[in-house]
């Protein structure tokens, strides 16, 4: 009897001990495989170790096929070099609606992290369609791979939709003939690829019904460091309504033919630090936005290299609340459709933004691929449509910026003071104000086969806008009627300072290049220029006058 009593007491003591500080995923049944899901074992380790803020180590090298992994409470995930977490591609791998579709989701997590030299693979290659997928073909999709979750294994085929049709590019032969063969030799642009999407009612946009990879949601004190994220099929890494998040030494590489594959998205969060990131994606490299009622503020980005078929850095586009107190320093931007972009279209304001020590290279891409007209610096604030209550962009500075591209600096807004569409209060207030550029150099060079020559105000529609001297009150859409691009374009702005700006054109000259800085006399107020020099088109054929 005494022996049994002692054994019972010993077992009770073991059960009462707290979980260990270090959990090996192999002890929970997770084994590397590209065919059999490891979701259950990986999640069990995360759930067990979170009680002590422990570290979960994926201890066996190899590739782990998995669905959503949820990190809650306080837990650290270590993905060492030689380990890859491979994203499942079936709807059943990602429970809930689209807002919950992440491979790794920090959900109300405090003092959590994912670190290590390993990789997270989005498996985007499995989403690309060889041909457009019809609704009939979608219902004949094959069975899902074996899964550790019975619900996943029995979920069957899923209905899929084609995200978009393949878009034709401009004819290389035609463009080469128009330009005498210049610049077109050997030019090959990555094709736009059609991908499948889940047919799911939780998706507001049927062309974006695909899972994200890493998401920090409603969390605090989170660190993401050292990992590689490759082949995303949608956003690679997102931070949403979270505080004190550090992203350091992360490498993101995506397919340049898949639209909406953004690199890093920061949304409605505070005190976010991004340092030493390397991002190569088709979508925006680094996007800052405020899609709900919470502001995005106190963000610093340093020493990052970005390459994008869209905007390398984009602030706005979605701004239902303010974006403010953001600094960028030491950025290198390669081969992007747009360099540094502030794009306000909503009621939130964007303010107290600084860019310094930035190197930029831009080029035009296929005109079917939007956004971007190869502007190295792009600041616009125009209403999304005639019913928009627009915020303002103010207190923005650019210092020590060097750029090479096919378009110049573009600053465009409009007069504020709208009671309702069709009426204007007398006002000298503009949607752009207190914008300064200092020690900025731009070399304009033909780098693609595309024509250019347009001012890009998208996404915006100008219906119902009242008129003003000099043309439409609010510019809208893609405006190509002038057929020219200026080395520096300023409209709809007040208190703009241009100091020590050098723009030099390289040969051969493009047909759309204007010789002169264009500062709209009808829609600007207090624009100061000091030591602004435009050179390099002496004797070349180019447009002489700005648009009227």
C-alpha positions in Angstrom: 0.0 0.0 0.0 2.8 2.4 0.9 4.5 1.7 -2.5 1.3 2.6 -4.3 0.9 5.8 -2.2 4.4 6.9 -3.0 3.9 6.3 -6.7 0.7 8.2 -6.7 2.4 11.2 -4.9 5.2 11.1 -7.5 2.9 11.1 -10.4 0.9 14.0 -8.8 4.2 15.9 -8.5 5.0 15.4 -12.1 1.6 16.6 -13.2 1.8 19.7 -11.0 5.1 20.8 -12.6 4.9 23.7 -15.0 5.6 23.0 -18.7 9.2 23.3 -19.7 10.8 26.5 -21.0 11.9 24.7 -24.2 9.6 22.5 -26.3 10.9 20.3 -29.2 8.3 19.8 -31.9 9.4 16.3 -32.5 8.2 15.4 -29.0 4.7 16.4 -30.1 4.7 14.3 -33.2 5.7 16.9 -35.8 7.9 15.3 -38.5 9.2 16.9 -41.7 7.2 16.0 -44.8 6.0 17.7 -47.9 3.0 15.4 -48.2 1.7 14.8 -44.7 0.6 17.7 -42.5 2.5 18.5 -39.3 -0.1 21.1 -38.2 -1.3 19.2 -35.2 2.1 18.5 -33.7 3.4 22.0 -34.3 0.3 23.6 -32.8 0.4 21.2 -29.8 3.9 22.3 -29.0 2.9 26.0 -29.2 0.0 25.5 -27.0 1.9 23.5 -24.4 4.9 25.9 -24.2 2.9 29.1 -24.1 2.0 28.6 -20.4 5.6 29.4 -19.4 6.4 31.8 -22.2 8.6 29.0 -23.5 10.5 28.5 -26.7 9.2 26.0 -29.3 12.0 24.7 -31.4 11.4 23.0 -34.7 14.2 20.6 -34.0 14.4 18.2 -37.0 15.7 19.7 -40.3 13.4 19.5 -43.3 10.2 20.8 -44.8 7.0 20.8 -42.7 3.7 21.0 -44.6 1.3 22.9 -42.3 -1.9 24.9 -42.1 -2.6 27.8 -39.8 -0.5 27.9 -36.6 -1.8 30.2 -33.9 0.6 31.9 -31.4 -1.2 33.2 -28.3 -0.4 34.3 -24.7 3.4 34.3 -24.6 5.4 31.9 -26.8 8.5 32.0 -28.9 8.9 30.0 -32.1 12.4 29.1 -33.3 12.8 28.1 -36.9 16.4 27.1 -37.3 18.4 27.1 -40.6 17.6 24.0 -42.5 13.9 24.1 -41.5 11.1 25.3 -43.8 7.4 25.7 -42.9 5.5 25.0 -46.1 2.0 26.6 -46.5 -0.8 24.3 -47.3 -2.9 25.4 -50.3 -6.4 24.0 -49.3 -9.2 26.0 -47.9 -9.5 23.7 -44.9 -5.9 24.5 -43.9 -7.1 28.0 -42.8 -10.1 28.0 -40.5 -12.4 31.0 -40.3 -12.9 33.9 -42.6 -10.3 35.7 -44.7 -9.3 38.0 -41.8 -7.9 34.8 -40.1 -6.1 33.3 -43.1 -2.5 33.3 -42.0 0.1 30.6 -41.9 1.6 32.0 -38.7 -0.8 34.2 -36.7 0.2 36.1 -33.6 -3.3 36.5 -32.0 -3.4 38.6 -28.9 0.1 37.5 -28.2 2.3 39.4 -25.7 6.1 39.1 -25.6 6.1 36.6 -28.5 8.6 36.0 -31.3 9.5 34.0 -34.3 13.3 33.8 -34.9 16.0 31.7 -36.6 17.6 31.3 -39.9 14.9 29.1 -41.4 12.2 29.7 -44.0 8.5 30.2 -44.4 7.4 29.1 -47.9 4.0 30.4 -49.2 3.9 27.7 -52.0 2.6 30.3 -54.5 3.8 28.1 -57.4 0.8 25.8 -56.5 -1.6 28.7 -57.1 -0.5 29.7 -60.6 -2.8 28.6 -63.4 -1.4 27.3 -66.7 -4.7 28.6 -68.3 -7.7 30.5 -67.0 -9.8 28.3 -64.7 -13.5 28.0 -65.5 -16.1 27.5 -62.9 -16.7 24.0 -64.2 -13.1 23.1 -64.0 -12.9 24.5 -60.5 -15.4 21.9 -59.2 -13.3 19.1 -60.6 -10.2 19.9 -58.5 -8.4 16.9 -57.2 -8.4 15.7 -53.5 -6.4 17.4 -50.8 -3.2 15.9 -49.5 -3.2 13.8 -46.4 -3.6 16.0 -43.2 -3.0 15.5 -39.6 -6.4 17.1 -39.1 -9.3 14.8 -40.0 -11.5 17.8 -40.8 -8.9 18.9 -43.3 -8.5 15.5 -44.8 -12.2 15.1 -45.4 -13.0 18.6 -46.7 -12.8 17.5 -50.4 -12.3 19.7 -53.4 -12.8 23.4 -53.1 -14.3 25.8 -55.6 -11.7 28.1 -57.1 -11.7 31.3 -59.2 -9.2 32.8 -61.6 -7.9 36.0 -60.1 -7.4 37.6 -63.5 -6.8 36.9 -67.2 -3.4 37.1 -68.6 -2.8 40.7 -69.8 -1.1 41.3 -73.1 2.0 43.5 -73.0 2.8 46.1 -75.6 4.4 44.7 -78.7 8.2 44.6 -78.4 8.5 44.7 -82.1 6.2 47.7 -82.5 7.9 49.6 -79.7 11.4 48.8 -81.1 10.3 50.1 -84.5 9.0 53.3 -83.1 12.2 53.9 -81.2 14.5 52.8 -83.9 15.4 49.7 -81.8 16.8 51.7 -78.9 16.2 50.3 -75.5 14.3 47.2 -76.6 17.1 44.8 -77.3 17.0 41.9 -74.9 14.1 43.4 -72.9 11.9 40.8 -71.3 9.5 41.6 -68.6 8.1 38.9 -66.2 4.6 38.0 -67.4 1.5 38.6 -65.4 0.3 35.3 -64.1 -3.3 34.1 -63.5 -3.8 32.5 -60.1 -6.6 30.6 -58.5 -8.7 32.1 -55.6 -11.0 30.4 -53.1 -14.7 31.0 -53.7 -15.4 32.2 -50.2 -18.1 34.7 -49.0 -15.7 36.2 -46.4 -13.7 37.7 -49.2 -14.7 41.3 -50.2 -12.6 41.1 -53.3 -12.9 37.7 -55.1 -9.5 38.3 -56.8 -7.7 38.4 -53.5 -9.1 35.3 -51.8 -5.8 33.8 -50.8 -4.0 33.4 -47.5 -1.3 35.6 -46.0 1.8 34.2 -44.4 2.8 35.9 -41.2 0.4 38.1 -39.3 0.7 40.0 -36.0 -2.8 40.8 -34.9 -3.9 42.6 -31.7 -0.6 41.8 -30.1 2.2 43.6 -28.1 5.9 43.3 -27.8 6.5 41.0 -30.8 9.8 40.3 -32.5 10.2 38.8 -36.0 13.9 38.3 -36.7 16.2 36.5 -39.1 13.7 34.4 -41.0 13.2 34.1 -44.8 9.8 34.4 -46.3 9.5 33.1 -49.9 7.0 32.6 -52.6 4.0 34.4 -50.9 0.7 34.2 -52.8 -0.7 37.3 -51.0 0.8 39.5 -48.3 4.0 38.1 -46.8 4.0 39.8 -43.5 1.4 42.0 -41.9 1.1 43.9 -38.6 -2.4 44.9 -37.7 -3.6 46.9 -34.6 -0.5 45.9 -32.6 2.0 47.8 -30.5 5.7 47.6 -30.1 6.6 45.3 -33.0 10.2 44.7 -34.2 11.0 43.3 -37.7 14.7 42.8 -38.2 16.8 41.0 -40.7 13.8 39.5 -42.6 14.2 38.5 -46.2 11.1 38.3 -48.4 11.2 37.0 -52.0 8.1 36.6 -54.2 7.1 35.9 -57.8 7.2 39.1 -59.9 4.3 37.9 -62.0 1.7 37.5 -59.2 -0.2 40.7 -58.3 -1.1 41.7 -54.7 1.9 39.8 -53.3 2.9 42.7 -50.9 6.0 42.4 -48.8 5.4 44.1 -45.4 2.1 45.8 -44.5 1.8 47.9 -41.4 -1.8 48.8 -40.5 -3.3 50.7 -37.5 -0.3 50.0 -35.2 2.1 51.9 -33.0 5.8 51.8 -32.3 6.9 49.5 -35.1 10.5 49.1 -36.0 11.7 47.7 -39.3 15.4 47.3 -39.8 17.6 45.4 -42.3 14.8 43.9 -44.3 15.3 42.7 -47.9 12.1 42.6 -49.9 11.6 41.5 -53.6 7.9 41.3 -54.5 5.4 42.2 -57.3 3.1 44.1 -54.9 4.1 47.0 -52.7 7.4 46.4 -50.9 6.5 48.2 -47.7 2.9 49.5 -47.3 1.7 51.7 -44.5 -2.0 52.2 -44.0 -4.9 52.6 -41.6 -7.8 50.5 -42.8 -9.9 50.8 -39.6 -10.4 53.5 -37.1 -7.0 53.1 -35.5 -4.1 55.4 -36.5 -0.7 54.1 -37.6 2.0 56.1 -35.8 5.5 56.1 -34.5 7.1 53.9 -37.1 10.8 53.9 -38.1 12.3 52.0 -41.0 16.1 51.8 -41.5 18.7 50.1 -43.7 16.3 48.2 -45.9 16.6 47.1 -49.5 13.4 47.0 -51.5 12.4 46.0 -55.1 8.8 46.1 -56.3 6.8 45.9 -59.5 4.5 48.4 -57.7 5.5 50.9 -55.1 8.7 50.2 -53.1 7.3 52.3 -50.2 3.7 53.2 -50.1 1.8 55.3 -47.5 -1.9 55.6 -47.8 -4.2 54.2 -50.5 -6.2 53.0 -47.5 -6.4 55.7 -44.7 -9.6 55.7 -42.7 -7.5 57.0 -39.8 -4.3 59.0 -39.6 -0.7 57.9 -40.5 1.8 60.0 -38.6 5.3 60.2 -37.1 7.1 57.9 -39.5 10.8 58.0 -40.5 12.7 56.3 -43.2 16.5 56.2 -43.3 19.1 54.4 -45.3 16.8 52.7 -47.9 18.0 51.2 -51.2 15.2 50.9 -53.8 15.9 48.8 -56.9 14.0 48.4 -60.2 10.6 49.5 -58.9 7.6 51.0 -60.7 7.5 53.7 -58.1 9.9 54.7 -55.4 8.7 56.7 -52.4 4.9 57.1 -52.6 2.4 58.9 -50.5 -1.0 58.2 -51.9 -3.9 59.7 -49.8 -7.5 58.9 -51.0 -9.5 58.8 -47.8 -10.5 60.8 -44.7 -7.4 60.1 -42.7 -4.4 62.5 -42.8 -0.7 61.7 -43.4 1.7 63.9 -41.5 5.2 64.2 -39.9 6.9 61.9 -42.4 10.6 62.0 -43.1 12.8 60.3 -45.7 16.6 60.6 -45.7 19.6 58.9 -47.2 17.6 57.0 -49.9 18.8 55.6 -53.2 16.1 54.9 -55.8 15.9 53.2 -59.3 12.6 53.2 -61.1 11.3 52.1 -64.5 8.1 51.8 -66.4 6.3 48.4 -66.5 3.6 47.0 -68.7 0.7 49.7 -68.6 -1.7 46.9 -67.7 0.2 46.5 -64.4 -0.7 49.3 -61.9 0.4 51.3 -60.0 3.4 53.2 -61.0 4.6 55.6 -63.7 8.3 55.3 -62.6 8.1 58.3 -60.3 11.0 58.2 -57.8 9.1 60.6 -55.4 5.3 60.6 -55.6 3.1 62.5 -53.2 -0.7 62.8 -54.1 -3.8 63.7 -52.1 -7.0 63.5 -54.2 -10.4 62.2 -53.3 -11.3 58.6 -54.1 -14.6 59.9 -55.6 -17.0 62.8 -55.4 -18.4 61.7 -52.0 -15.0 61.4 -50.3 -14.2 63.6 -47.3 -10.5 63.9 -47.9 -7.8 64.3 -45.3 -4.5 66.2 -45.9 -0.8 65.4 -46.4 1.4 67.8 -44.5 4.8 68.1 -42.8 6.7 65.8 -45.2 10.4 66.0 -45.9 12.8 64.3 -48.3 16.6 64.8 -47.7 19.6 63.3 -49.4 17.8 61.3 -52.0 19.5 60.0 -55.2 17.4 58.5 -58.0 17.5 57.1 -61.5 14.3 56.6 -63.4 12.0 57.4 -66.3 9.9 60.0 -64.6 10.4 63.0 -62.4 9.2 64.1 -59.0 5.4 64.3 -58.8 3.6 66.4 -56.1 -0.2 66.8 -56.8 -3.2 67.7 -54.6 -6.0 70.1 -54.8 -7.8 72.9 -53.0 -9.7 72.0 -49.8 -12.9 73.6 -48.5 -15.7 71.3 -49.8 -19.2 71.6 -48.3 -20.5 69.1 -50.8 -19.7 68.0 -54.3 -20.1 70.9 -56.6 -19.5 73.7 -54.1 -16.3 75.3 -52.9 -15.7 77.6 -50.0 -13.1 80.4 -50.7 -9.9 79.0 -49.3 -6.1 78.9 -49.8 -5.9 75.5 -48.1 -4.6 72.6 -50.2 -4.5 68.9 -49.6 -0.7 69.1 -49.8 1.1 71.5 -47.5 4.5 72.0 -45.9 6.4 69.6 -48.2 10.1 70.0 -48.5 12.8 68.5 -50.7 16.4 69.2 -50.1 19.6 67.7 -51.7 17.7 65.5 -54.1 19.3 64.4 -57.4 17.4 62.6 -60.2 18.9 61.2 -63.4 16.2 60.6 -66.0 17.0 57.7 -68.4 15.1 55.5 -70.8 15.1 52.1 -69.1 12.1 50.3 -70.6 10.1 49.9 -73.9 7.0 51.7 -72.7 5.9 55.1 -73.7 5.0 56.9 -70.4 3.9 60.5 -70.6 1.0 60.3 -68.1 0.1 61.7 -64.8 -1.2 59.1 -62.4 -3.9 60.0 -59.9 -5.4 56.5 -59.5 -7.4 55.2 -57.6 -9.7 58.2 -58.1 -12.7 59.4 -60.0 -13.4 63.0 -60.7 -17.1 63.0 -61.4 -19.0 65.9 -59.8 -15.9 68.0 -59.2 -16.4 71.8 -59.6 -14.2 73.6 -62.1 -11.5 76.2 -61.3 -9.2 78.4 -63.4 -6.7 76.2 -65.2 -8.8 73.1 -65.6 -10.5 70.5 -63.5 -10.6 71.2 -59.8 -9.6 67.7 -58.7 -7.5 65.7 -61.1 -8.4 62.0 -61.4 -7.6 58.7 -63.0 -4.7 58.3 -65.5 -4.2 61.6 -67.3 -2.4 61.1 -70.6 -3.9 64.0 -72.5 -0.8 66.2 -72.1 1.6 63.6 -73.4 4.4 64.8 -71.2 6.1 64.3 -67.9 8.0 67.1 -66.1 11.3 66.8 -64.2 9.4 68.3 -61.2 5.6 68.6 -61.2 3.8 70.6 -58.5 0.1 71.3 -58.4 -2.7 71.6 -55.7 -0.1 72.4 -53.0 1.0 75.2 -50.6 4.2 75.9 -48.7 6.4 73.7 -50.8 10.2 74.1 -50.6 12.5 72.8 -53.3 16.2 73.3 -52.3 19.3 72.0 -54.0 17.5 69.8 -56.5 19.3 68.6 -59.6 17.6 66.8 -62.5 19.7 65.6 -65.4 18.4 63.9 -68.6 20.3 61.1 -70.2 20.2 60.3 -74.0 18.4 59.1 -75.9 15.6 61.5 -75.1 12.1 60.2 -74.5 9.3 61.8 -76.4 7.4 62.6 -73.2 10.1 64.5 -71.3 9.5 68.2 -70.7 12.4 70.5 -70.3 10.8 72.7 -67.7 9.8 72.3 -64.0 6.0 72.5 -64.0 4.5 74.5 -61.0 0.8 75.1 -61.7 0.2 78.9 -61.2 -3.5 78.3 -60.7 -3.4 75.8 -57.8 -0.2 76.4 -55.9 0.6 78.9 -53.1 4.0 79.7 -51.5 6.3 77.4 -53.6 9.9 78.3 -53.0 12.7 77.1 -55.3 16.4 77.5 -54.4 19.2 76.1 -56.5 16.9 73.9 -58.8 18.8 72.9 -61.9 17.5 70.8 -64.9 20.1 69.8 -67.5 21.0 67.3 -70.2 18.5 68.0 -73.0 20.5 70.7 -74.8 20.0 70.2 -78.5 17.8 67.1 -78.0 14.3 66.7 -79.2 11.8 67.0 -76.4 8.7 69.0 -75.4 9.5 72.7 -74.7 6.4 73.7 -72.8 4.5 72.3 -69.8 0.8 71.3 -70.4 -1.7 74.1 -70.5 
